[in-house]
Amino acid sequence: MSIFQGSGRRIEVIYSRIVPSRYKQKEISKMAYDLLRIEVSRICGADPASLTIGRTEYGKPYFEERRDIHFSISHAGEYILIAIGSEPLGVDIEMRRPVSYEQIGRRIMTDPEYEAFLEREDREAEFYRKWVLMESYVKWTGLGIR
């Protein structure tokens, strides 16, 4: 499904709920990369098996043969999200689960953000909103968390 096209830019997004819960994270990650290769081969006409994934020094994945095709993958629970574009991008999805929002929030938010976070009634929703934004940004820049 193409969600943005204009000025020479195009982003394809695949959002799938095809992963039964019996699969382990490593298997789900492999499925996501297999889906990515299939979709990119559809876009550019390459054999999926010929698309080799390399990694930058910070771990950001890329196609060795097609540096002009950018992508980002995220998976959580039974969901896989893949975005493919002509420019760098980043996506993230998370499943809500019991975690220490305050403890993790303290590590990922600035002092003013954290203080405002503690005053909110909807801390869980705000935590996940900030988390997926941070993860997406880190994936977009390719610099990792420092």
The first five atom37 places (N, CA, C, CB, O) and aatype in JSON, in Angstrom:
{
  "aatype": [12, 15, 9, 13, 5, 7, 15, 7, 1, 1, 9, 6, 19, 9, 18, 15, 1, 9, 19, 14, 15, 1, 18, 11, 5, 11, 6, 9, 15, 11, 12, 0, 18, 3, 10, 10, 1, 9, 6, 19, 15, 1, 9, 4, 7, 0, 3, 14, 0, 15, 10, 16, 9, 7, 1, 16, 6, 18, 7, 11, 14, 18, 13, 6, 6, 1, 1, 3, 9, 8, 13, 15, 9, 15, 8, 0, 7, 6, 18, 9, 10, 9, 0, 9, 7, 15, 6, 14, 10, 7, 19, 3, 9, 6, 12, 1, 1, 14, 19, 15, 18, 6, 5, 9, 7, 1, 1, 9, 12, 16, 3, 14, 6, 18, 6, 0, 13, 10, 6, 1, 6, 3, 1, 6, 0, 6, 13, 18, 1, 11, 17, 19, 10, 12, 6, 15, 18, 19, 11, 17, 16, 7, 10, 7, 9, 1],
  "atom_mask": [
    [1, 1, 1, 1, 1],
    [1, 1, 1, 1, 1],
    [1, 1, 1, 1, 1],
    [1, 1, 1, 1, 1],
    [1, 1, 1, 1, 1],
    [1, 1, 1, 0, 1],
    [1, 1, 1, 1, 1],
    [1, 1, 1, 0, 1],
    [1, 1, 1, 1, 1],
    [1, 1, 1, 1, 1],
    [1, 1, 1, 1, 1],
    [1, 1, 1, 1, 1],
    [1, 1, 1, 1, 1],
    [1, 1, 1, 1, 1],
    [1, 1, 1, 1, 1],
    [1, 1, 1, 1, 1],
    [1, 1, 1, 1, 1],
    [1, 1, 1, 1, 1],
    [1, 1, 1, 1, 1],
    [1, 1, 1, 1, 1],
    [1, 1, 1, 1, 1],
    [1, 1, 1, 1, 1],
    [1, 1, 1, 1, 1],
    [1, 1, 1, 1, 1],
    [1, 1, 1, 1, 1],
    [1, 1, 1, 1, 1],
    [1, 1, 1, 1, 1],
    [1, 1, 1, 1, 1],
    [1, 1, 1, 1, 1],
    [1, 1, 1, 1, 1],
    [1, 1, 1, 1, 1],
    [1, 1, 1, 1, 1],
    [1, 1, 1, 1, 1],
    [1, 1, 1, 1, 1],
    [1, 1, 1, 1, 1],
    [1, 1, 1, 1, 1],
    [1, 1, 1, 1, 1],
    [1, 1, 1, 1, 1],
    [1, 1, 1, 1, 1],
    [1, 1, 1, 1, 1],
    [1, 1, 1, 1, 1],
    [1, 1, 1, 1, 1],
    [1, 1, 1, 1, 1],
    [1, 1, 1, 1, 1],
    [1, 1, 1, 0, 1],
    [1, 1, 1, 1, 1],
    [1, 1, 1, 1, 1],
    [1, 1, 1, 1, 1],
    [1, 1, 1, 1, 1],
    [1, 1, 1, 1, 1],
    [1, 1, 1, 1, 1],
    [1, 1, 1, 1, 1],
    [1, 1, 1, 1, 1],
    [1, 1, 1, 0, 1],
    [1, 1, 1, 1, 1],
    [1, 1, 1, 1, 1],
    [1, 1, 1, 1, 1],
    [1, 1, 1, 1, 1],
    [1, 1, 1, 0, 1],
    [1, 1, 1, 1, 1],
    [1, 1, 1, 1, 1],
    [1, 1, 1, 1, 1],
    [1, 1, 1, 1, 1],
    [1, 1, 1, 1, 1],
    [1, 1, 1, 1, 1],
    [1, 1, 1, 1, 1],
    [1, 1, 1, 1, 1],
    [1, 1, 1, 1, 1],
    [1, 1, 1, 1, 1],
    [1, 1, 1, 1, 1],
    [1, 1, 1, 1, 1],
    [1, 1, 1, 1, 1],
    [1, 1, 1, 1, 1],
    [1, 1, 1, 1, 1],
    [1, 1, 1, 1, 1],
    [1, 1, 1, 1, 1],
    [1, 1, 1, 0, 1],
    [1, 1, 1, 1, 1],
    [1, 1, 1, 1, 1],
    [1, 1, 1, 1, 1],
    [1, 1, 1, 1, 1],
    [1, 1, 1, 1, 1],
    [1, 1, 1, 1, 1],
    [1, 1, 1, 1, 1],
    [1, 1, 1, 0, 1],
    [1, 1, 1, 1, 1],
    [1, 1, 1, 1, 1],
    [1, 1, 1, 1, 1],
    [1, 1, 1, 1, 1],
    [1, 1, 1, 0, 1],
    [1, 1, 1, 1, 1],
    [1, 1, 1, 1, 1],
    [1, 1, 1, 1, 1],
    [1, 1, 1, 1, 1],
    [1, 1, 1, 1, 1],
    [1, 1, 1, 1, 1],
    [1, 1, 1, 1, 1],
    [1, 1, 1, 1, 1],
    [1, 1, 1, 1, 1],
    [1, 1, 1, 1, 1],
    [1, 1, 1, 1, 1],
    [1, 1, 1, 1, 1],
    [1, 1, 1, 1, 1],
    [1, 1, 1, 1, 1],
    [1, 1, 1, 0, 1],
    [1, 1, 1, 1, 1],
    [1, 1, 1, 1, 1],
    [1, 1, 1, 1, 1],
    [1, 1, 1, 1, 1],
    [1, 1, 1, 1, 1],
    [1, 1, 1, 1, 1],
    [1, 1, 1, 1, 1],
    [1, 1, 1, 1, 1],
    [1, 1, 1, 1, 1],
    [1, 1, 1, 1, 1],
    [1, 1, 1, 1, 1],
    [1, 1, 1, 1, 1],
    [1, 1, 1, 1, 1],
    [1, 1, 1, 1, 1],
    [1, 1, 1, 1, 1],
    [1, 1, 1, 1, 1],
    [1, 1, 1, 1, 1],
    [1, 1, 1, 1, 1],
    [1, 1, 1, 1, 1],
    [1, 1, 1, 1, 1],
    [1, 1, 1, 1, 1],
    [1, 1, 1, 1, 1],
    [1, 1, 1, 1, 1],
    [1, 1, 1, 1, 1],
    [1, 1, 1, 1, 1],
    [1, 1, 1, 1, 1],
    [1, 1, 1, 1, 1],
    [1, 1, 1, 1, 1],
    [1, 1, 1, 1, 1],
    [1, 1, 1, 1, 1],
    [1, 1, 1, 1, 1],
    [1, 1, 1, 1, 1],
    [1, 1, 1, 1, 1],
    [1, 1, 1, 1, 1],
    [1, 1, 1, 1, 1],
    [1, 1, 1, 1, 1],
    [1, 1, 1, 0, 1],
    [1, 1, 1, 1, 1],
    [1, 1, 1, 0, 1],
    [1, 1, 1, 1, 1],
    [1, 1, 1, 1, 1]
  ],
  "atom_positions": [
    [[0.85, -1.16, 0.0], [0.0, 0.0, 0.0], [0.9, 1.23, 0.0], [-0.97, -0.01, 1.21], [1.73, 1.37, 0.89]],
    [[0.76, 2.11, -0.96], [1.53, 3.33, -1.02], [0.81, 4.4, -0.21], [1.75, 3.79, -2.48], [-0.36, 4.69, -0.49]],
    [[1.48, 5.0, 0.79], [0.8, 6.0, 1.59], [1.27, 7.41, 1.29], [1.0, 5.7, 3.05], [0.61, 8.37, 1.69]],
    [[2.38, 7.56, 0.6], [2.85, 8.89, 0.25], [3.6, 8.81, -1.06], [3.75, 9.49, 1.36], [4.48, 7.96, -1.24]],
    [[3.25, 9.69, -1.97], [3.96, 9.73, -3.23], [3.93, 11.17, -3.73], [3.33, 8.75, -4.28], [2.86, 11.76, -3.82]],
    [[5.06, 11.72, -4.03], [5.14, 13.08, -4.52], [6.56, 13.56, -4.45], [0.0, 0.0, 0.0], [7.35, 13.06, -3.64]],
    [[6.92, 14.52, -5.27], [8.27, 15.08, -5.3], [9.33, 14.0, -5.44], [8.52, 15.89, -4.05], [10.42, 14.13, -4.89]],
    [[9.02, 12.93, -6.16], [9.98, 11.85, -6.34], [10.1, 10.92, -5.15], [0.0, 0.0, 0.0], [10.92, 10.01, -5.15]],
    [[9.29, 11.14, -4.13], [9.35, 10.32, -2.92], [8.19, 9.33, -2.93], [9.31, 11.2, -1.65], [7.11, 9.62, -3.43]],
    [[8.45, 8.18, -2.38], [7.4, 7.17, -2.28], [7.67, 6.32, -1.06], [7.32, 6.3, -3.57], [8.81, 5.91, -0.82]],
    [[6.64, 6.05, -0.31], [6.77, 5.18, 0.85], [5.74, 4.07, 0.73], [6.59, 5.97, 2.17], [4.55, 4.34, 0.54]],
    [[6.19, 2.85, 0.84], [5.31, 1.68, 0.85], [5.27, 1.18, 2.29], [5.81, 0.56, -0.14], [6.3, 1.13, 2.96]],
    [[4.09, 0.82, 2.75], [3.97, 0.3, 4.1], [3.24, -1.03, 4.06], [3.22, 1.31, 5.01], [2.2, -1.18, 3.41]],
    [[3.8, -1.98, 4.75], [3.16, -3.28, 4.92], [2.89, -3.42, 6.41], [4.06, -4.48, 4.37], [3.81, -3.33, 7.23]],
    [[1.65, -3.63, 6.76], [1.28, -3.83, 8.16], [0.55, -5.15, 8.21], [0.39, -2.64, 8.72], [-0.49, -5.31, 7.58]],
    [[1.09, -6.07, 8.95], [0.54, -7.41, 8.89], [0.29, -7.98, 10.28], [1.48, -8.31, 8.12], [1.06, -7.75, 11.21]],
    [[-0.78, -8.72, 10.39], [-1.07, -9.43, 11.62], [-1.11, -10.92, 11.28], [-2.42, -8.95, 12.28], [-2.14, -11.59, 11.46]],
    [[0.0, -11.42, 10.8], [0.02, -12.8, 10.33], [0.84, -13.73, 11.2], [0.54, -12.84, 8.94], [0.98, -14.91, 10.88]],
    [[1.38, -13.22, 12.27], [2.33, -14.01, 13.03], [1.65, -14.64, 14.23], [3.51, -13.14, 13.49], [1.31, -13.95, 15.2]],
    [[1.44, -15.95, 14.19], [0.86, -16.62, 15.36], [1.8, -16.51, 16.56], [0.58, -18.11, 15.04], [3.02, -16.44, 16.39]],
    [[1.25, -16.48, 17.73], [2.04, -16.25, 18.94], [3.03, -17.37, 19.25], [1.11, -16.07, 20.1], [3.89, -17.2, 20.12]],
    [[2.94, -18.49, 18.58], [3.84, -19.6, 18.89], [5.28, -19.36, 18.38], [3.29, -20.9, 18.3], [6.2, -20.08, 18.77]],
    [[5.47, -18.37, 17.51], [6.8, -18.11, 16.96], [7.66, -17.3, 17.92], [6.68, -17.37, 15.63], [7.17, -16.46, 18.67]],
    [[8.96, -17.58, 17.9], [9.91, -16.85, 18.71], [10.33, -15.58, 17.97], [11.14, -17.72, 19.06], [10.17, -15.48, 16.76]],
    [[10.88, -14.62, 18.71], [11.26, -13.33, 18.12], [12.23, -13.49, 16.95], [11.89, -12.44, 19.19], [12.12, -12.77, 15.96]],
    [[13.17, -14.41, 17.05], [14.14, -14.62, 15.97], [13.42, -15.09, 14.7], [15.21, -15.65, 16.4], [13.77, -14.66, 13.6]],
    [[12.44, -15.97, 14.85], [11.67, -16.46, 13.7], [10.81, -15.34, 13.1], [10.78, -17.65, 14.11], [10.68, -15.24, 11.88]],
    [[10.24, -14.51, 13.97], [9.42, -13.39, 13.49], [10.29, -12.39, 12.73], [8.7, -12.69, 14.66], [9.87, -11.86, 11.71]],
    [[11.48, -12.14, 13.23], [12.4, -11.23, 12.55], [12.75, -11.77, 11.16], [13.69, -11.04, 13.38], [12.78, -11.0, 10.19]],
    [[13.0, -13.07, 11.05], [13.29, -13.67, 9.75], [12.1, -13.51, 8.81], [13.66, -15.16, 9.9], [12.27, -13.18, 7.64]],
    [[10.88, -13.75, 9.33], [9.67, -13.58, 8.51], [9.56, -12.14, 8.0], [8.41, -13.95, 9.32], [9.22, -11.91, 6.84]],
    [[9.85, -11.19, 8.88], [9.75, -9.78, 8.49], [10.73, -9.46, 7.36], [10.03, -8.88, 9.7], [10.36, -8.78, 6.41]],
    [[11.96, -9.95, 7.47], [12.94, -9.7, 6.41], [12.57, -10.44, 5.12], [14.34, -10.12, 6.87], [12.84, -9.94, 4.02]],
    [[11.98, -11.61, 5.24], [11.5, -12.32, 4.04], [10.39, -11.53, 3.36], [10.99, -13.75, 4.41], [10.39, -11.39, 2.13]],
    [[9.44, -11.0, 4.16], [8.38, -10.16, 3.58], [8.96, -8.91, 2.93], [7.37, -9.75, 4.67], [8.52, -8.5, 1.86]],
    [[9.96, -8.31, 3.58], [10.63, -7.14, 3.01], [11.24, -7.46, 1.65], [11.71, -6.62, 3.97], [11.02, -6.73, 0.69]],
    [[11.99, -8.54, 1.58], [12.63, -8.92, 0.3], [11.58, -9.16, -0.8], [13.48, -10.19, 0.49], [11.78, -8.75, -1.94]],
    [[10.48, -9.8, -0.44], [9.43, -10.05, -1.43], [8.84, -8.74, -1.94], [8.31, -10.93, -0.83], [8.65, -8.57, -3.15]],
    [[8.57, -7.82, -1.03], [7.97, -6.54, -1.43], [8.95, -5.7, -2.26], [7.52, -5.75, -0.19], [8.56, -5.09, -3.25]],
    [[10.2, -5.67, -1.85], [11.2, -4.9, -2.61], [11.41, -5.52, -3.98], [12.55, -4.83, -1.83], [11.59, -4.8, -4.96]],
    [[11.39, -6.85, -4.07], [11.53, -7.49, -5.38], [10.35, -7.14, -6.28], [11.65, -9.03, -5.23], [10.51, -7.0, -7.49]],
    [[9.17, -6.99, -5.69], [8.0, -6.59, -6.46], [8.16, -5.16, -6.98], [6.72, -6.7, -5.6], [7.77, -4.85, -8.1]],
    [[8.75, -4.31, -6.16], [8.93, -2.9, -6.53], [10.0, -2.73, -7.61], [9.31, -2.07, -5.3], [9.8, -1.99, -8.57]],
    [[11.13, -3.43, -7.45], [12.26, -3.18, -8.36], [12.54, -4.31, -9.34], [13.49, -2.91, -7.56], [13.44, -4.18, -10.17]],
    [[11.79, -5.4, -9.26], [11.97, -6.48, -10.22], [13.15, -7.4, -9.96], [0.0, 0.0, 0.0], [13.54, -8.15, -10.85]],
    [[13.72, -7.35, -8.78], [14.86, -8.21, -8.45], [14.37, -9.53, -7.85], [15.81, -7.5, -7.46], [13.26, -9.61, -7.32]],
    [[15.2, -10.54, -7.95], [14.92, -11.82, -7.3], [15.08, -11.61, -5.79], [15.88, -12.96, -7.83], [16.12, -11.11, -5.36]],
    [[14.07, -11.98, -4.97], [14.19, -11.78, -3.52], [15.46, -12.38, -2.92], [12.99, -12.36, -2.83], [16.05, -11.8, -2.02]],
    [[15.87, -13.53, -3.43], [17.06, -14.2, -2.89], [18.34, -13.43, -3.19], [17.16, -15.61, -3.45], [19.36, -13.64, -2.53]],
    [[18.31, -12.53, -4.2], [19.51, -11.78, -4.57], [19.69, -10.52, -3.74], [19.46, -11.42, -6.03], [20.72, -9.85, -3.86]],
    [[18.72, -10.16, -2.91], [18.79, -8.94, -2.12], [19.5, -9.22, -0.8], [17.38, -8.37, -1.86], [18.93, -9.83, 0.11]],
    [[20.73, -8.76, -0.7], [21.56, -9.0, 0.46], [21.46, -7.83, 1.44], [23.02, -9.21, 0.05], [21.54, -6.67, 1.04]],
    [[21.28, -8.16, 2.7], [21.17, -7.13, 3.73], [22.54, -6.93, 4.37], [20.11, -7.51, 4.8], [23.16, -7.87, 4.86]],
    [[22.99, -5.68, 4.36], [24.21, -5.3, 5.06], [23.83, -4.46, 6.27], [0.0, 0.0, 0.0], [22.66, -4.17, 6.49]],
    [[24.81, -4.08, 7.05], [24.56, -3.24, 8.23], [25.63, -2.16, 8.32], [24.54, -4.09, 9.54], [26.81, -2.4, 8.06]],
    [[25.18, -0.96, 8.7], [26.13, 0.13, 8.9], [26.92, -0.13, 10.19], [25.39, 1.5, 8.97], [26.65, -1.1, 10.9]],
    [[27.88, 0.73, 10.48], [28.67, 0.55, 11.69], [27.83, 0.62, 12.96], [29.76, 1.59, 11.74], [28.24, 0.1, 14.0]],
    [[26.65, 1.26, 12.89], [25.75, 1.34, 14.04], [24.62, 0.31, 13.98], [25.15, 2.73, 14.13], [23.74, 0.3, 14.85]],
    [[24.64, -0.56, 12.98], [23.68, -1.65, 12.91], [22.45, -1.4, 12.06], [0.0, 0.0, 0.0], [21.57, -2.26, 11.99]],
    [[22.36, -0.24, 11.39], [21.19, 0.03, 10.56], [21.27, -0.85, 9.31], [21.1, 1.56, 10.17], [22.27, -0.84, 8.59]],
    [[20.2, -1.63, 9.05], [20.22, -2.51, 7.88], [19.98, -1.76, 6.57], [19.19, -3.61, 8.04], [19.29, -0.74, 6.54]],
    [[20.55, -2.28, 5.48], [20.37, -1.71, 4.14], [20.57, -2.82, 3.12], [21.36, -0.52, 3.88], [21.15, -3.86, 3.41]],
    [[20.07, -2.58, 1.9], [20.31, -3.53, 0.82], [21.63, -3.2, 0.17], [19.15, -3.5, -0.22], [21.83, -2.08, -0.3]],
    [[22.55, -4.16, 0.14], [23.86, -3.92, -0.45], [23.76, -3.57, -1.93], [24.75, -5.13, -0.26], [24.53, -2.74, -2.42]],
    [[22.81, -4.2, -2.65], [22.67, -3.99, -4.09], [21.8, -2.78, -4.42], [22.08, -5.23, -4.74], [21.84, -2.29, -5.55]],
    [[21.03, -2.29, -3.48], [20.08, -1.21, -3.74], [20.13, -0.18, -2.62], [18.65, -1.76, -3.89], [19.22, -0.09, -1.81]],
    [[21.2, 0.61, -2.58], [21.33, 1.63, -1.54], [20.3, 2.74, -1.7], [22.75, 2.22, -1.55], [20.13, 3.57, -0.81]],
    [[19.61, 2.77, -2.85], [18.58, 3.78, -3.09], [17.24, 3.41, -2.47], [18.4, 4.0, -4.58], [16.32, 4.23, -2.44]],
    [[17.11, 2.19, -1.98], [15.88, 1.74, -1.34], [16.12, 1.68, 0.17], [15.43, 0.34, -1.9], [16.99, 0.96, 0.65]],
    [[15.34, 2.46, 0.88], [15.45, 2.51, 2.34], [14.28, 1.77, 2.97], [15.5, 3.98, 2.84], [13.21, 1.67, 2.37]],
    [[14.49, 1.25, 4.16], [13.42, 0.51, 4.83], [13.6, 0.55, 6.33], [13.37, -0.94, 4.35], [14.68, 0.86, 6.84]],
    [[12.53, 0.24, 7.01], [12.55, 0.1, 8.46], [11.55, -0.99, 8.82], [12.21, 1.46, 9.17], [10.47, -1.07, 8.23]],
    [[11.91, -1.81, 9.77], [11.07, -2.93, 10.2], [10.88, -2.87, 11.71], [11.71, -4.3, 9.78], [11.8, -2.52, 12.46]],
    [[9.68, -3.2, 12.13], [9.4, -3.36, 13.55], [8.42, -4.51, 13.7], [8.83, -2.04, 14.17], [7.57, -4.72, 12.85]],
    [[8.55, -5.25, 14.78], [7.57, -6.29, 15.06], [7.36, -6.37, 16.56], [8.03, -7.67, 14.49], [8.27, -6.16, 17.36]],
    [[6.13, -6.66, 16.91], [5.76, -6.78, 18.32], [4.56, -7.72, 18.4], [5.42, -5.38, 18.96], [3.57, -7.55, 17.7]],
    [[4.68, -8.72, 19.26], [3.59, -9.68, 19.37], [3.34, -10.34, 18.03], [0.0, 0.0, 0.0], [4.25, -10.9, 17.42]],
    [[2.1, -10.29, 17.57], [1.76, -10.92, 16.29], [1.73, -9.93, 15.12], [0.42, -11.6, 16.4], [1.2, -10.24, 14.06]],
    [[2.29, -8.76, 15.32], [2.28, -7.72, 14.29], [3.67, -7.49, 13.71], [1.73, -6.42, 14.85], [4.68, -7.54, 14.41]],
    [[3.69, -7.25, 12.4], [4.91, -6.85, 11.7], [4.59, -5.57, 10.95], [5.42, -7.98, 10.73], [3.56, -5.47, 10.28]],
    [[5.48, -4.58, 11.06], [5.35, -3.32, 10.33], [6.61, -3.12, 9.51], [5.11, -2.12, 11.3], [7.72, -3.17, 10.04]],
    [[6.43, -2.9, 8.2], [7.56, -2.66, 7.31], [7.27, -1.4, 6.52], [7.8, -3.88, 6.36], [6.18, -1.25, 5.96]],
    [[8.22, -0.49, 6.47], [8.11, 0.7, 5.63], [9.28, 0.69, 4.65], [8.1, 2.02, 6.49], [10.41, 0.39, 5.03]],
    [[9.0, 1.01, 3.4], [10.0, 1.03, 2.34], [9.89, 2.38, 1.65], [9.81, -0.16, 1.32], [8.79, 2.81, 1.31]],
    [[11.01, 3.06, 1.45], [10.94, 4.38, 0.84], [12.2, 4.74, 0.06], [0.0, 0.0, 0.0], [13.17, 3.99, 0.02]],
    [[12.14, 5.9, -0.56], [13.26, 6.39, -1.35], [14.21, 7.26, -0.51], [12.75, 7.18, -2.55], [15.23, 7.72, -1.01]],
    [[13.87, 7.48, 0.74], [14.7, 8.25, 1.67], [14.74, 7.52, 3.01], [14.17, 9.72, 1.84], [13.87, 6.69, 3.28]],
    [[15.73, 7.81, 3.84], [15.78, 7.15, 5.15], [14.48, 7.36, 5.93], [16.97, 7.69, 5.97], [13.86, 8.42, 5.86]],
    [[14.07, 6.32, 6.68], [12.86, 6.39, 7.48], [13.0, 5.46, 8.67], [11.63, 6.02, 6.65], [13.92, 4.65, 8.73]],
    [[12.09, 5.59, 9.61], [12.11, 4.74, 10.79], [10.7, 4.5, 11.28], [0.0, 0.0, 0.0], [9.89, 5.43, 11.32]],
    [[10.4, 3.27, 11.67], [9.09, 2.92, 12.22], [9.29, 2.06, 13.47], [8.22, 2.17, 11.17], [10.32, 1.41, 13.64]],
    [[8.27, 2.09, 14.32], [8.29, 1.22, 15.5], [6.86, 0.93, 15.92], [9.09, 1.88, 16.65], [5.99, 1.79, 15.82]],
    [[6.64, -0.26, 16.4], [5.38, -0.63, 17.05], [5.73, -1.34, 18.34], [4.48, -1.54, 16.12], [6.79, -1.96, 18.45]],
    [[4.87, -1.26, 19.29], [5.07, -1.91, 20.58], [3.76, -2.53, 21.04], [5.61, -0.92, 21.64], [2.68, -2.02, 20.74]],
    [[3.86, -3.6, 21.76], [2.7, -4.19, 22.42], [2.72, -3.69, 23.86], [2.73, -5.78, 22.36], [3.76, -3.68, 24.51]],
    [[1.59, -3.28, 24.34], [1.52, -2.83, 25.73], [1.67, -4.05, 26.64], [0.17, -2.09, 26.02], [1.03, -5.08, 26.45]],
    [[2.54, -3.9, 27.61], [2.78, -4.97, 28.56], [3.2, -4.34, 29.89], [3.88, -5.97, 28.04], [3.59, -3.17, 29.91]],
    [[3.13, -5.07, 30.96], [3.49, -4.49, 32.26], [4.99, -4.16, 32.31], [3.11, -5.46, 33.41], [5.83, -5.06, 32.23]],
    [[5.31, -2.9, 32.44], [6.69, -2.46, 32.61], [6.7, -1.31, 33.61], [7.33, -2.03, 31.23], [5.64, -0.75, 33.92]],
    [[7.85, -0.95, 34.09], [7.99, 0.18, 35.0], [8.13, 1.45, 34.15], [9.22, 0.0, 35.97], [9.24, 1.84, 33.78]],
    [[6.99, 2.08, 33.84], [6.99, 3.27, 32.99], [7.85, 4.38, 33.58], [5.57, 3.77, 32.78], [8.58, 5.06, 32.86]],
    [[7.77, 4.55, 34.89], [8.53, 5.62, 35.52], [10.04, 5.37, 35.42], [8.11, 5.77, 36.98], [10.81, 6.28, 35.12]],
    [[10.43, 4.12, 35.68], [11.86, 3.8, 35.65], [12.44, 3.92, 34.24], [12.09, 2.38, 36.19], [13.49, 4.52, 34.04]],
    [[11.76, 3.35, 33.27], [12.24, 3.42, 31.88], [12.1, 4.85, 31.36], [11.46, 2.44, 30.97], [12.99, 5.35, 30.67]],
    [[10.99, 5.5, 31.69], [10.79, 6.89, 31.27], [11.91, 7.79, 31.74], [0.0, 0.0, 0.0], [12.34, 8.68, 31.01]],
    [[12.39, 7.55, 32.93], [13.5, 8.36, 33.48], [14.74, 8.25, 32.6], [13.83, 7.91, 34.92], [15.5, 9.21, 32.45]],
    [[14.95, 7.06, 32.03], [16.15, 6.85, 31.19], [16.01, 7.44, 29.79], [16.44, 5.37, 31.07], [17.01, 7.82, 29.19]],
    [[14.78, 7.53, 29.27], [14.63, 7.93, 27.87], [14.13, 9.36, 27.68], [13.7, 6.99, 27.18], [14.12, 9.87, 26.56]],
    [[13.71, 10.02, 28.77], [13.16, 11.37, 28.65], [14.1, 12.39, 29.25], [11.79, 11.45, 29.33], [14.89, 12.1, 30.15]],
    [[14.01, 13.61, 28.73], [14.74, 14.72, 29.34], [14.08, 15.03, 30.68], [14.76, 15.98, 28.4], [12.98, 14.57, 30.95]],
    [[14.75, 15.81, 31.52], [14.18, 16.17, 32.82], [12.81, 16.85, 32.68], [15.13, 17.08, 33.58], [11.87, 16.46, 33.37]],
    [[12.66, 17.88, 31.82], [11.34, 18.5, 31.68], [10.28, 17.54, 31.15], [11.44, 19.7, 30.75], [9.13, 17.57, 31.59]],
    [[10.65, 16.67, 30.21], [9.7, 15.68, 29.68], [9.26, 14.73, 30.79], [10.32, 14.89, 28.52], [8.08, 14.41, 30.91]],
    [[10.22, 14.3, 31.59], [9.91, 13.35, 32.65], [9.01, 13.96, 33.72], [11.2, 12.85, 33.29], [8.08, 13.32, 34.2]],
    [[9.28, 15.22, 34.08], [8.44, 15.9, 35.07], [7.01, 16.04, 34.56], [9.03, 17.29, 35.41], [6.06, 15.8, 35.3]],
    [[6.85, 16.42, 33.29], [5.51, 16.53, 32.7], [4.85, 15.15, 32.61], [5.6, 17.18, 31.29], [3.65, 15.02, 32.81]],
    [[5.65, 14.14, 32.32], [5.15, 12.76, 32.23], [4.55, 12.31, 33.57], [6.29, 11.8, 31.8], [3.48, 11.71, 33.6]],
    [[5.24, 12.6, 34.66], [4.78, 12.19, 35.98], [3.46, 12.85, 36.39], [5.84, 12.5, 37.01], [2.72, 12.31, 37.21]],
    [[3.18, 14.01, 35.82], [1.94, 14.73, 36.14], [0.75, 14.24, 35.33], [2.14, 16.22, 35.9], [-0.39, 14.59, 35.64]],
    [[0.99, 13.44, 34.32], [-0.1, 12.97, 33.45], [-0.86, 11.81, 34.08], [0.45, 12.54, 32.09], [-0.3, 10.99, 34.8]],
    [[-2.15, 11.77, 33.8], [-2.97, 10.63, 34.25], [-2.81, 9.44, 33.29], [-4.45, 11.04, 34.35], [-2.95, 8.29, 33.7]],
    [[-2.52, 9.74, 32.04], [-2.4, 8.69, 31.01], [-0.93, 8.33, 30.77], [-3.05, 9.16, 29.69], [-0.46, 8.31, 29.63]],
    [[-0.22, 8.03, 31.86], [1.22, 7.74, 31.75], [1.53, 6.59, 30.81], [1.78, 7.43, 33.12], [2.5, 6.65, 30.05]],
    [[0.73, 5.55, 30.86], [1.01, 4.39, 30.01], [0.97, 4.79, 28.54], [-0.01, 3.25, 30.29], [1.89, 4.48, 27.79]],
    [[-0.08, 5.46, 28.12], [-0.2, 5.89, 26.72], [0.93, 6.84, 26.35], [-1.58, 6.56, 26.47], [1.5, 6.74, 25.26]],
    [[1.24, 7.77, 27.23], [2.31, 8.75, 26.96], [3.66, 8.06, 26.89], [2.34, 9.85, 28.04], [4.49, 8.42, 26.05]],
    [[3.9, 7.08, 27.75], [5.15, 6.34, 27.72], [5.33, 5.67, 26.36], [5.18, 5.28, 28.85], [6.38, 5.81, 25.73]],
    [[4.31, 4.95, 25.9], [4.42, 4.25, 24.62], [4.53, 5.23, 23.46], [3.23, 3.33, 24.41], [5.25, 4.96, 22.49]],
    [[3.84, 6.36, 23.53], [3.96, 7.37, 22.47], [5.4, 7.86, 22.37], [3.0, 8.57, 22.74], [5.97, 7.92, 21.28]],
    [[6.0, 8.2, 23.5], [7.39, 8.67, 23.49], [8.35, 7.55, 23.09], [7.78, 9.21, 24.88], [9.32, 7.79, 22.36]],
    [[8.08, 6.34, 23.55], [8.97, 5.21, 23.23], [9.0, 4.95, 21.72], [8.51, 3.94, 23.96], [10.08, 4.84, 21.14]],
    [[7.83, 4.86, 21.08], [7.83, 4.57, 19.64], [8.39, 5.73, 18.83], [6.4, 4.24, 19.17], [9.01, 5.52, 17.79]],
    [[8.19, 6.96, 19.3], [8.81, 8.11, 18.61], [10.33, 8.04, 18.71], [8.3, 9.44, 19.21], [11.03, 8.27, 17.72]],
    [[10.84, 7.71, 19.9], [12.29, 7.6, 20.08], [12.86, 6.47, 19.22], [12.64, 7.37, 21.56], [13.86, 6.66, 18.53]],
    [[12.23, 5.31, 19.26], [12.7, 4.17, 18.47], [12.66, 4.49, 16.97], [11.84, 2.92, 18.77], [13.6, 4.16, 16.24]],
    [[11.6, 5.12, 16.52], [11.48, 5.48, 15.11], [12.58, 6.46, 14.71], [10.1, 6.1, 14.82], [13.18, 6.32, 13.65]],
    [[12.84, 7.42, 15.56], [13.89, 8.42, 15.28], [15.26, 7.75, 15.21], [13.89, 9.51, 16.37], [16.05, 8.03, 14.3]],
    [[15.54, 6.87, 16.16], [16.83, 6.16, 16.18], [16.99, 5.32, 14.91], [16.93, 5.26, 17.43], [18.08, 5.27, 14.33]],
    [[15.92, 4.67, 14.48], [15.99, 3.87, 13.25], [16.15, 4.77, 12.03], [14.72, 3.0, 13.11], [16.88, 4.43, 11.1]],
    [[15.47, 5.92, 12.02], [15.57, 6.84, 10.9], [16.99, 7.37, 10.75], [14.59, 8.01, 11.08], [17.54, 7.38, 9.65]],
    [[17.59, 7.81, 11.86], [18.95, 8.36, 11.77], [20.0, 7.28, 11.59], [19.28, 9.17, 13.01], [21.05, 7.51, 11.0]],
    [[19.71, 6.08, 12.1], [20.68, 4.99, 11.98], [21.84, 5.1, 12.95], [0.0, 0.0, 0.0], [22.83, 4.39, 12.8]],
    [[21.73, 5.98, 13.95], [22.84, 6.2, 14.87], [22.77, 5.37, 16.14], [22.9, 7.64, 15.23], [23.74, 5.32, 16.9]],
    [[21.66, 4.73, 16.38], [21.51, 3.92, 17.58], [21.31, 4.77, 18.82], [0.0, 0.0, 0.0], [21.39, 6.0, 18.77]],
    [[21.05, 4.11, 19.93], [20.85, 4.81, 21.2], [22.21, 4.98, 21.87], [19.86, 4.03, 22.14], [22.98, 4.03, 22.0]],
    [[22.5, 6.21, 22.27], [23.81, 6.49, 22.89], [23.64, 7.02, 24.29], [24.61, 7.49, 22.06], [24.63, 7.32, 24.96]]
  ]
}
